[in-house]
Amino acid sequence: MQMLETQILQYVARPEYRPVKARALAHKLDLAGRYDEFKIAVRKLIKAGKLEFGKNHALKPITEQVGIVGTFRKTATGFGFVRPHPVAGTVGPEIYIPEDKIRDASTGDAVLVRIRSQTGRQGKGPRGEILRVMERATKQFVGAYFEREGESFVRVDGNVFAHSVFVGDPGAKGAKPGDQVVFEMVRFPSLDDRGEGVITEILGVRGQPGVDTLSIIRALGLPDAFPEDVLEEARIIAGQFNENDLQGREDLTGWLTITIDPIDARDFDDAVSLTVDPESKHWQLGVHIADVGAFAPLGGALDAEARRRATSIYLPQRVIPMFPEVLSNGLASLQQDKVRFVKTALIDFTPTGQRTTVRLTNAAIKNRRRFTYEQISEILAAVDAGQTVDLEPAILDLVLKMRDLAKILHKRRVKRGALELDMPEVQLEYDNDGKVSGAHLRTNDMSHKMIEEFMLAANEAVAEHLDDRALLFLRRIHPAPEPNKLKGFAEFALLFGYKITQAQDRFALQRVLKMSAGKPEARAVHYALLRSLKQATYSPEKDDHYALASENYCHFTSPIRRYPDLTVHRLLDQLFRRGKAGNDFDELKALGDHCSKMERRAETAERELVKHKLLMYMSERIGSEWSAIITGVADYGFYAQADTIPVEGLVHISTLPDDYYYFDDVTHALIGQRTKRPFRLGDKVRVKAVRVDLARRQLDFRVMEGPQPEKKPGKKKRGEENRHDAQD
């Protein structure tokens, strides 16, 4: 209902809107088929003082409520932006909100905004003011408790608020200075009011083991323990499982199947088999996916809880699973030498990798061997070096065939224009006591690419299978980027000498990614393109997956940890049983929005906790120096990432030596006014760690040695034109 109210309010706030009667407005919004719900939403808006009836009973917005509804995001420097909610499938530009026009809005809140001018900060986009907060993202926050002059405060983690929040009498919970606490906001902070909260939980002394993880869990409202009725249902189902009862399933337990997963994987939801026809040379790829739906009936307690969570959350040293471990790490997990139930996609390919036929079925397999990515990498390296590998010949042959097919499939994806962004994840390293001892970027070698190609092939094959039958299902969509965003990226890439003649040519983008890979500017270039693309989401709306260059795509291969995959499995079950299936569009749309939101929350949790743990590690290394690469430049300074540890720090402009520096947004550089010395994206510098602010999750660097003079941005050495021309 909240979505309907937002949609109505957004539409009537348009400058071109002319008041019409309720039924006419429903037609304009394509809501005639949901008119009863529409009328309820209208009545709520009228009661809330946002809509009123005008002449001839036409609906119009109340003058003081005219505005745009969107989601607010506050920056570390005080100002913010509002991203308008979509109306009739379109999203307007972000609205710049000056610090003194934010009122008491907090990041993530749904707000009502009035446009004040069409030109915002630095002449880009509209400028507005927040009229009021329509819906709070959360009222629960986490931070460090302290006392000052007899009063009690909490310094909230991150850059959520500029000042600490008054928390009144903490005595009821026994908070002590230095404790990490959870509190509920009673009065939100504004520009002239620090706000007020009430402490609800003491997490422990800041810095103690486990307190940082618990802080992230509480701050983001992540689920923790499973309710007892969910655990009880899981135990009952586990007790009923009989691996010998294969009724309704194909017995593939005699097939040679293997799994390849990270060394620290908790669950194993995909296995692979592969054969080659000796005569036709056609490949038959078997992708076998844990049939978790067989243990989680629709509408039960397990299903309801999995739907609410929508995804497993993988935090450093801890997993918050979507299903209880008796399923996620037991019955549904494709463990070695265990009979397990699966959904199988049997996909036939020609010798050159063109897909011919697809057959989907319920089956049972017995995983012959569990491998880690590292083991497969070692096997492939040994074979390439001509060394003997101590491995069962049939399994070794399977691994080598998998590599061959993966290379063929990858080549076809590249040929059709798939974009491959190199944005490796940070992998923390721990000592024997579980304390962070270092970090590195995860590798993405052939062992990873083999599985990646097969999962992509299965997801695409299943999506096309469902689309061919005109079925509604939760797709994984990635809409094409806005042309102006790609134009901006082309201008940015030119700073490094990469010329893109047609900004919307995906093959030109593809070549820029390939040419920049492994170079100092790689992270800046790949990240800039990522920022230019729209966000991938779950939706029943038919749309392409832009980055994969795929017309039909869904998630099918991880139902243990992603609820959208489970919905696809259930749709297939309907087809298997009845030969037909169906879904309600509005229900799927709401579910897709929920799953997309929970996915972003999970990603934020992992990113924030990894960052916190890295900062804890760096706090013990103040004064250490590193070579680093400039990864971001702004008017207040630049960010640099150390070369031996994947941590990023800020060099504030006020600390730069010898000159007064100004920001040139054309070249994305800080330039010395007198010396003309530039600090640019991709430049190498030597930095020293000087301060860690755990509360604000910020690391400060100082420049010890600046970049050496080089060629001007955008200029190329003679003879480089062909090498750097992305249209070549």
C-alpha positions in Angstrom: 0.0 0.0 0.0 2.9 2.4 0.8 4.1 1.9 -2.8 0.7 2.8 -4.2 0.6 6.0 -2.0 4.1 7.0 -3.2 3.2 6.4 -6.8 0.0 8.5 -6.5 1.7 11.4 -4.7 4.6 11.4 -7.2 2.2 11.6 -10.1 0.1 14.5 -8.8 3.2 16.4 -7.8 4.3 16.7 -11.5 4.2 20.3 -12.8 2.1 19.1 -15.8 -0.5 17.4 -13.7 -4.1 18.7 -14.1 -6.6 17.6 -11.4 -8.8 14.7 -12.5 -11.3 12.4 -10.8 -10.1 9.3 -9.0 -11.1 6.8 -11.7 -9.3 8.8 -14.4 -6.2 9.1 -12.2 -6.2 5.3 -11.7 -6.3 4.9 -15.5 -3.4 7.3 -16.0 -1.3 5.3 -13.5 -2.3 1.9 -15.1 -4.1 1.0 -11.8 -7.6 0.5 -13.1 -7.3 -3.2 -12.4 -6.5 -2.5 -8.8 -9.1 0.2 -8.3 -10.2 -0.9 -4.8 -6.7 -0.7 -3.5 -6.2 2.6 -5.3 -9.3 4.1 -3.5 -8.0 2.9 -0.1 -4.6 4.6 -0.9 -6.3 7.8 -1.9 -8.4 7.9 1.3 -5.2 7.4 3.3 -3.5 10.3 1.5 -6.5 12.6 2.1 -6.6 11.6 5.7 -2.8 12.3 6.0 -3.3 15.8 4.5 -1.4 15.1 1.3 -4.4 15.1 -1.1 -7.7 16.8 -1.3 -10.8 16.9 -3.5 -11.1 20.1 -5.6 -13.7 21.3 -8.1 -15.9 18.6 -9.6 -14.4 16.1 -7.1 -11.1 16.1 -8.9 -8.0 15.1 -6.9 -5.3 17.6 -6.3 -2.3 17.8 -4.0 -2.5 20.1 -1.0 -0.3 23.1 -2.0 2.1 22.8 0.9 2.6 19.1 0.2 3.5 19.5 -3.5 6.9 17.8 -4.0 8.8 14.8 -5.0 9.1 11.6 -2.9 12.4 9.9 -2.8 15.1 8.3 -0.7 17.6 10.6 1.1 21.3 10.0 1.3 23.6 12.2 3.4 27.2 12.7 2.6 30.1 12.9 5.1 30.5 16.6 4.5 26.9 17.5 5.5 24.9 18.0 2.4 22.8 15.2 0.8 20.9 13.9 -2.2 17.5 12.6 -2.8 16.9 9.9 -5.4 13.3 10.1 -6.6 11.1 7.0 -6.4 10.2 5.7 -9.9 6.8 6.8 -11.3 5.4 5.0 -14.3 8.7 3.2 -14.8 10.9 6.4 -14.9 13.3 7.9 -12.3 14.1 11.6 -12.3 17.6 13.0 -11.6 19.1 13.1 -8.1 18.2 16.3 -6.2 20.9 18.1 -4.3 19.9 19.1 -0.7 22.1 21.8 1.0 23.0 21.1 4.7 20.6 23.8 6.0 17.6 22.3 4.0 17.9 18.7 5.3 15.8 19.2 8.4 16.0 16.0 10.5 16.3 13.5 7.6 18.7 10.6 7.9 20.2 8.4 5.3 17.7 5.9 3.9 14.6 7.9 4.9 11.8 8.4 2.5 11.3 12.2 2.2 9.1 14.8 0.5 11.2 17.3 -1.4 10.4 20.7 -3.0 12.5 21.7 -6.0 14.0 25.2 -5.4 16.0 25.5 -8.7 16.9 23.3 -11.6 20.6 24.0 -11.0 22.3 22.4 -8.0 25.8 21.9 -6.7 28.4 22.8 -9.2 25.7 23.4 -11.7 24.6 19.8 -11.9 21.0 18.6 -11.4 18.2 20.2 -9.5 18.5 21.8 -6.0 15.8 21.3 -3.4 14.7 21.3 0.2 13.2 18.5 2.4 9.7 19.4 3.4 9.3 16.4 5.8 10.3 12.8 6.4 7.6 10.5 5.2 9.0 7.2 6.5 12.1 6.5 8.6 14.5 3.9 7.4 15.2 3.0 10.9 15.0 4.3 14.5 17.7 2.0 15.8 21.3 3.1 15.8 24.6 1.9 17.3 27.5 3.8 18.6 30.0 4.4 21.4 28.7 5.6 24.8 30.5 8.5 26.6 29.8 11.1 29.3 30.6 14.7 29.3 29.9 17.3 32.0 27.5 15.0 33.8 25.5 14.2 30.6 25.3 11.0 28.5 25.9 10.8 24.8 26.3 8.2 22.0 28.7 8.9 19.1 26.9 7.0 16.3 29.1 4.8 14.1 29.8 5.9 10.5 28.9 9.3 9.1 25.2 9.2 9.9 25.1 12.3 12.1 27.5 15.2 12.5 27.2 15.3 16.3 26.7 12.8 19.1 23.2 12.1 20.3 22.0 12.8 23.9 20.7 9.6 25.5 19.3 10.8 28.9 19.7 8.4 31.8 21.6 5.3 30.8 21.4 3.8 34.3 18.6 1.4 33.5 21.0 -0.5 31.2 24.2 0.1 33.1 26.1 1.7 30.3 29.7 2.6 31.0 32.0 5.0 29.0 33.6 3.0 26.1 30.7 0.6 25.8 29.2 0.0 22.3 25.4 0.4 22.7 22.2 0.2 20.7 19.7 3.0 21.2 16.3 4.0 19.7 16.0 7.5 18.4 13.3 9.5 20.1 14.0 12.9 18.4 16.1 12.9 15.3 19.0 15.4 15.0 18.7 18.5 12.9 21.1 21.3 12.1 20.4 23.0 15.5 19.4 20.1 17.6 21.6 17.1 18.5 18.6 14.8 19.0 17.7 12.4 21.7 17.7 8.6 22.1 17.1 5.8 24.6 19.6 3.0 25.2 18.1 -0.4 24.6 21.1 -2.8 24.6 24.7 -3.0 25.7 26.8 -4.9 23.2 30.1 -4.8 25.1 33.3 -2.8 25.3 34.3 -1.3 22.0 37.1 -3.2 20.5 36.4 -6.5 22.2 36.2 -9.6 20.0 32.7 -10.0 18.4 31.4 -6.5 19.4 32.2 -5.0 15.9 30.2 -7.8 14.2 27.3 -7.5 16.6 27.3 -3.7 16.1 26.9 -4.1 12.3 24.1 -6.7 12.9 22.2 -4.3 15.2 22.8 -1.1 13.2 21.5 -2.7 9.9 18.7 -4.6 11.6 20.1 -8.0 10.4 18.3 -11.1 11.5 20.1 -13.1 14.2 18.8 -16.3 15.8 16.0 -18.3 14.1 12.6 -18.4 15.8 11.9 -21.7 17.6 9.0 -22.6 15.2 11.4 -22.4 12.3 14.0 -24.6 14.0 11.3 -27.1 15.0 10.0 -27.4 11.4 13.6 -27.9 10.2 14.2 -30.6 12.7 11.0 -32.4 11.8 11.8 -32.3 8.1 15.4 -33.5 8.8 14.0 -36.5 10.7 11.7 -37.4 7.8 14.5 -37.3 5.1 15.1 -40.7 3.4 17.9 -40.6 0.8 16.7 -43.9 -0.7 13.2 -42.5 -1.5 13.8 -41.1 -5.0 10.2 -41.1 -6.1 9.6 -38.5 -8.8 13.3 -38.0 -9.3 15.8 -39.2 -11.9 18.6 -41.3 -10.3 21.8 -39.6 -11.4 23.8 -40.9 -8.4 26.0 -42.9 -10.7 27.1 -39.8 -12.7 30.5 -38.3 -12.1 29.8 -35.0 -10.4 32.0 -32.7 -8.4 31.8 -29.4 -6.5 34.3 -26.5 -6.6 33.9 -23.9 -3.9 35.8 -21.4 -1.7 38.0 -23.0 1.0 35.8 -21.5 3.7 32.4 -22.3 2.1 29.7 -23.3 4.6 27.2 -24.7 2.1 27.5 -26.4 -1.3 24.6 -25.7 -3.6 25.9 -26.4 -7.0 27.6 -29.5 -8.6 28.8 -30.1 -12.1 29.0 -33.0 -14.5 30.2 -32.9 -18.1 30.5 -35.3 -21.0 31.4 -35.1 -24.7 29.8 -37.2 -27.4 32.6 -39.1 -29.1 30.9 -38.8 -32.5 29.3 -35.4 -32.7 31.7 -33.8 -30.3 28.8 -32.1 -28.6 29.0 -31.2 -24.9 26.4 -32.1 -22.3 26.8 -29.9 -19.3 24.9 -30.9 -16.1 24.4 -28.2 -13.6 22.9 -29.8 -10.4 21.5 -27.3 -7.9 20.4 -28.2 -4.3 16.7 -28.7 -4.2 16.1 -26.8 -1.0 12.5 -26.3 -1.9 11.9 -30.0 -1.2 12.6 -29.3 2.4 10.9 -25.9 2.7 7.2 -26.1 1.7 5.5 -22.9 0.5 3.7 -21.1 3.3 5.5 -22.9 6.2 7.5 -21.3 9.0 10.8 -22.1 7.1 9.5 -20.5 4.0 8.2 -17.4 5.8 11.5 -16.8 7.6 13.5 -17.4 4.4 11.3 -14.9 2.5 11.8 -12.3 5.3 15.6 -12.7 5.2 15.7 -13.1 1.4 19.4 -13.8 1.4 22.2 -15.3 3.5 24.7 -12.7 4.8 28.4 -13.6 4.6 30.3 -11.6 7.2 33.9 -12.0 8.1 34.1 -15.1 10.4 30.3 -15.4 10.5 27.4 -16.4 8.3 23.8 -15.4 8.9 22.1 -18.1 6.8 18.7 -17.8 5.1 17.8 -21.3 6.3 18.8 -23.0 9.5 22.1 -24.9 9.3 20.3 -28.3 9.5 19.2 -27.5 5.9 21.8 -25.0 4.6 24.8 -26.9 5.9 23.2 -30.4 6.0 20.3 -31.9 4.1 20.3 -29.5 1.2 24.1 -29.1 1.0 25.7 -31.2 -1.8 28.2 -32.8 0.5 30.8 -35.3 -0.8 29.6 -39.0 -0.9 26.1 -38.1 0.2 22.9 -38.7 -1.8 21.3 -35.3 -2.3 18.2 -34.0 -4.0 18.7 -31.5 -6.9 17.2 -29.5 -9.7 19.2 -30.4 -12.7 19.7 -28.4 -15.9 21.1 -30.6 -18.7 22.4 -28.3 -21.4 23.7 -29.4 -24.8 26.3 -27.3 -26.7 27.9 -27.6 -30.1 31.7 -28.0 -30.3 31.8 -24.2 -30.6 29.6 -23.6 -27.5 26.3 -22.8 -29.1 23.5 -24.0 -26.9 21.1 -26.4 -28.6 18.8 -28.1 -26.2 17.9 -27.8 -22.5 16.3 -30.3 -20.2 15.3 -29.5 -16.7 14.4 -32.2 -14.2 14.2 -33.2 -10.5 17.0 -35.6 -9.7 19.3 -37.1 -7.1 23.1 -37.1 -7.2 26.0 -38.2 -5.2 28.9 -35.8 -5.2 32.1 -37.7 -6.0 34.6 -35.1 -4.9 34.6 -31.7 -3.2 37.3 -29.4 -4.5 38.4 -25.9 -3.4 39.3 -23.3 -6.0 42.9 -23.4 -4.7 43.1 -27.2 -5.3 41.8 -26.9 -8.9 44.2 -24.1 -9.6 47.1 -26.3 -8.4 45.9 -29.2 -10.6 45.6 -27.0 -13.7 49.0 -25.5 -13.1 50.6 -28.9 -12.6 49.1 -30.2 -15.8 50.3 -27.2 -17.7 53.8 -27.7 -16.3 53.8 -31.3 -17.5 53.8 -32.7 -13.9 52.0 -35.8 -12.7 48.8 -35.2 -10.8 47.8 -37.6 -8.1 44.1 -37.7 -9.0 41.7 -40.3 -10.2 42.0 -40.3 -14.1 38.2 -39.9 -14.7 38.1 -36.9 -12.4 41.2 -35.3 -13.9 39.7 -35.7 -17.3 36.5 -34.1 -16.1 38.4 -31.1 -14.7 40.3 -30.6 -18.0 37.1 -30.9 -20.0 35.5 -28.3 -17.7 38.3 -25.9 -18.4 38.0 -26.4 -22.2 34.3 -25.8 -22.2 34.5 -22.8 -19.9 37.0 -21.1 -22.3 34.7 -21.7 -25.2 31.6 -20.3 -23.4 33.6 -17.3 -22.1 34.8 -16.5 -25.7 31.2 -16.5 -26.9 30.1 -14.2 -24.1 32.8 -11.7 -24.9 31.9 -11.9 -28.6 28.3 -10.8 -27.8 29.5 -7.9 -25.7 29.5 -8.9 -22.1 31.3 -6.5 -19.8 33.8 -7.8 -17.3 34.4 -5.4 -14.5 37.5 -6.2 -12.4 36.4 -5.3 -8.9 38.0 -7.9 -6.7 36.7 -8.4 -3.2 38.9 -8.0 -0.1 39.9 -11.2 1.7 40.9 -10.8 5.3 43.7 -12.9 6.8 43.7 -14.1 10.4 46.2 -15.3 12.9 45.7 -18.3 15.2 43.7 -16.2 17.7 41.2 -15.0 15.0 42.7 -11.5 14.8 43.1 -9.8 11.5 46.8 -10.2 10.4 46.5 -8.8 6.9 44.4 -8.7 3.8 44.6 -9.3 0.1 42.3 -9.1 -3.0 40.6 -12.3 -4.0 41.9 -13.9 -7.1 39.6 -14.8 -10.0 41.5 -17.4 -11.9 40.4 -20.2 -14.2 39.2 -22.3 -11.3 36.6 -19.5 -10.5 35.8 -18.8 -14.1 34.9 -22.5 -14.9 32.2 -22.5 -12.3 31.1 -18.9 -13.1 30.6 -19.8 -16.8 28.6 -22.9 -16.0 26.3 -21.0 -13.5 25.8 -18.2 -16.0 24.9 -20.7 -18.7 22.4 -22.5 -16.4 20.8 -19.2 -15.2 20.3 -18.1 -18.8 19.0 -21.4 -20.0 16.4 -21.6 -17.3 15.3 -18.0 -17.9 14.8 -18.7 -21.6 13.0 -21.9 -20.8 10.5 -19.9 -18.7 10.3 -17.0 -21.1 9.5 -19.3 -24.0 6.4 -20.4 -22.1 5.4 -16.8 -21.5 5.6 -17.3 -17.7 6.1 -14.6 -15.1 9.1 -15.2 -12.9 11.6 -13.2 -10.9 14.2 -12.1 -13.4 17.6 -10.7 -12.6 17.5 -7.5 -14.7 20.2 -4.9 -15.3 18.6 -2.1 -17.4 20.8 -0.2 -20.0 22.5 2.8 -18.5 21.4 6.4 -19.3 23.2 7.8 -22.4 24.5 10.8 -20.5 26.1 8.5 -17.9 28.0 6.7 -20.6 29.0 10.0 -22.2 30.4 11.0 -18.8 32.3 7.8 -18.6 33.8 8.3 -22.1 35.0 11.8 -21.0 36.5 10.3 -17.9 38.3 7.5 -19.8 39.8 10.0 -22.2 41.7 11.4 -19.2 43.8 8.2 -19.3 44.1 8.2 -23.1 41.2 5.8 -23.8 39.2 7.3 -26.7 35.6 6.1 -27.0 34.0 7.5 -30.2 30.5 6.1 -29.5 29.8 6.1 -25.8 26.9 3.6 -26.1 29.0 1.1 -28.0 29.4 -1.8 -25.5 32.3 -3.2 -27.5 34.2 0.1 -27.0 33.5 -0.1 -23.3 34.6 -3.7 -23.3 37.9 -2.8 -24.9 38.5 0.0 -22.4 38.0 -2.5 -19.5 40.4 -4.9 -21.1 43.1 -2.4 -22.0 43.1 -0.8 -18.5 43.2 -4.1 -16.7 46.4 -4.5 -14.7 47.4 -0.8 -15.0 47.6 1.8 -12.2 44.4 3.4 -13.4 42.5 0.1 -13.6 40.5 0.5 -10.4 39.5 4.1 -11.2 38.4 3.2 -14.7 36.5 0.0 -13.8 34.8 1.7 -10.8 33.9 4.7 -12.9 32.1 2.4 -15.4 30.4 0.6 -12.5 29.1 4.0 -11.2 27.7 4.7 -14.7 25.6 1.6 -14.8 22.3 1.0 -13.2 21.9 -1.4 -10.3 20.9 -5.0 -11.0 17.6 -5.9 -9.3 15.0 -8.7 -9.1 11.8 -8.0 -11.1 9.1 -9.8 -13.1 9.4 -7.0 -15.7 11.0 -8.3 -18.9 14.3 -6.5 -19.4 17.8 -7.3 -20.4 20.8 -7.9 -18.2 23.0 -5.2 -19.7 26.4 -6.2 -18.2 26.0 -9.8 -19.3 24.5 -8.9 -22.7 21.7 -11.3 -22.0 18.1 -10.9 -23.1 16.7 -13.4 -20.5 18.4 -14.0 -17.2 17.4 -15.2 -13.7 19.0 -16.6 -10.6 18.5 -20.4 -10.4 21.8 -21.7 -9.0 21.8 -20.7 -5.3 18.5 -21.4 -3.6 20.2 -22.1 -0.2 21.3 -18.5 0.0 18.9 -16.5 -2.3 15.2 -16.5 -2.1 14.6 -15.5 -5.8 16.3 -18.7 -6.8 13.8 -20.6 -4.7 10.9 -18.9 -6.4 12.3 -20.1 -9.8 12.6 -23.7 -8.4 9.0 -23.7 -7.3 7.8 -22.4 -10.7 9.7 -25.3 -12.3 8.0 -27.7 -9.9 4.6 -26.5 -11.1 5.7 -27.2 -14.6 7.0 -30.7 -13.7 3.7 -31.6 -11.9 1.0 -30.0 -14.1 2.7 -28.9 -17.3 1.6 -25.3 -16.6 2.4 -22.6 -14.0 1.5 -19.1 -13.1 2.4 -16.1 -10.9 0.8 -12.8 -9.9 2.8 -9.8 -11.3 2.1 -7.5 -8.4 3.1 -10.1 -5.8 6.3 -10.8 -7.7 7.1 -7.1 -8.1 6.8 -6.5 -4.4 8.8 -9.7 -3.6 11.5 -8.6 -6.1 11.7 -5.1 -4.5 12.1 -6.8 -1.1 14.8 -9.2 -2.2 16.7 -6.4 -3.9 16.6 -4.3 -0.8 17.7 -7.2 1.4 20.5 -8.0 -1.0 21.8 -4.4 -0.8 21.6 -4.5 3.0 23.7 -7.7 3.1 26.3 -6.2 0.8 26.5 -3.1 3.0 26.9 -5.2 6.1 29.8 -7.2 4.6 31.5 -4.1 3.2 31.2 -2.1 6.5 32.5 -4.9 8.7 35.4 -5.6 6.4 36.2 -1.9 6.4 36.0 -1.8 10.2 38.3 -4.8 10.7 40.8 -3.3 8.3 40.8 0.0 10.2 41.3 -1.9 13.5 44.3 -3.5 11.8 45.6 -0.1 10.5 45.1 1.5 14.0 48.0 -0.6 15.2 50.2 0.6 12.3 50.1 4.4 12.7 53.3 5.8 11.3 53.8 3.0 8.7 54.4 4.0 5.1 53.2 2.4 1.8 53.3 3.0 -1.8 49.8 3.7 -3.0 47.7 4.6 -6.0 45.2 7.5 -6.1 41.8 6.0 -6.5 39.5 9.0 -6.1 39.8 12.8 -6.2 37.4 15.4 -4.7 37.4 19.0 -3.8 38.4 18.2 -0.2 41.3 15.8 -1.0 42.0 12.5 -2.6 41.8 8.8 -1.7 44.7 6.4 -2.1 44.9 2.6 -1.8 48.0 1.0 -0.5 49.7 -1.5 -2.8 50.4 -4.3 -0.4 47.1 -4.2 1.6 43.7 -3.3 0.1 42.9 -0.4 2.4 42.0 3.1 1.3 42.8 6.3 3.1 42.0 10.0 2.7 44.7 12.7 2.1 42.9 15.9 3.0 43.7 18.9 0.8 44.8 20.9 3.8 47.7 18.5 4.4 49.2 18.7 0.9 52.6 20.4 1.1 54.3 23.3 -0.6 51.3 24.9 -2.4 47.6 25.8 -2.4 45.7 23.1 -4.4 42.4 23.5 -6.2 40.1 20.8 -7.6 39.8 20.6 -11.4 36.7 18.6 -12.1 37.5 18.3 -15.8 40.7 16.4 -15.3 39.7 14.9 -11.9 42.8 16.3 -10.3 44.0 18.5 -7.5 46.4 21.0 -9.0 48.9 23.2 -7.3 48.2 26.9 -8.0 51.9 27.9 -8.1 53.7 24.7 -9.1 50.9 23.3 -11.3 51.8 20.0 -9.7 48.8 17.6 -10.1 47.5 14.7 -8.0 45.4 12.6 -10.4 43.5 9.4 -10.5 45.9 6.5 -11.1 49.0 8.5 -9.9 51.4 6.7 -7.6 52.3 8.3 -4.3 54.0 7.3 -1.0 51.8 7.8 2.0 52.0 7.4 5.8 49.1 6.3 8.0 48.5 9.1 10.6 45.1 8.6 12.1 42.2 6.1 12.3 38.7 7.2 13.3 36.8 4.0 14.0 33.6 5.8 14.8 33.6 7.5 11.4 35.3 4.5 9.7 38.0 6.7 8.2 41.7 6.3 7.7 43.9 9.4 7.2 47.1 9.4 5.1 49.7 12.0 4.6 51.8 12.3 1.4 55.4 11.5 1.9 56.4 11.5 -1.7 54.2 12.8 -4.6 53.7 11.6 -8.1 56.6 12.1 -10.6 56.0 14.5 -13.5 54.3 12.7 -16.4 52.5 13.4 -19.6 49.4 15.6 -19.4 46.1 13.8 -18.9 44.4 12.8 -22.1 47.6 13.1 -24.1 49.3 10.0 -25.6 52.8 9.3 -26.7 53.5 9.1 -30.4 52.5 5.6 -31.6 50.0 5.0 -28.8 46.9 6.0 -30.7 46.0 2.6 -31.9 46.8 0.9 -28.6 44.5 3.2 -26.6 41.7 3.8 -29.1 38.7 1.9 -27.8 37.1 2.0 -31.3 40.0 0.3 -33.0 
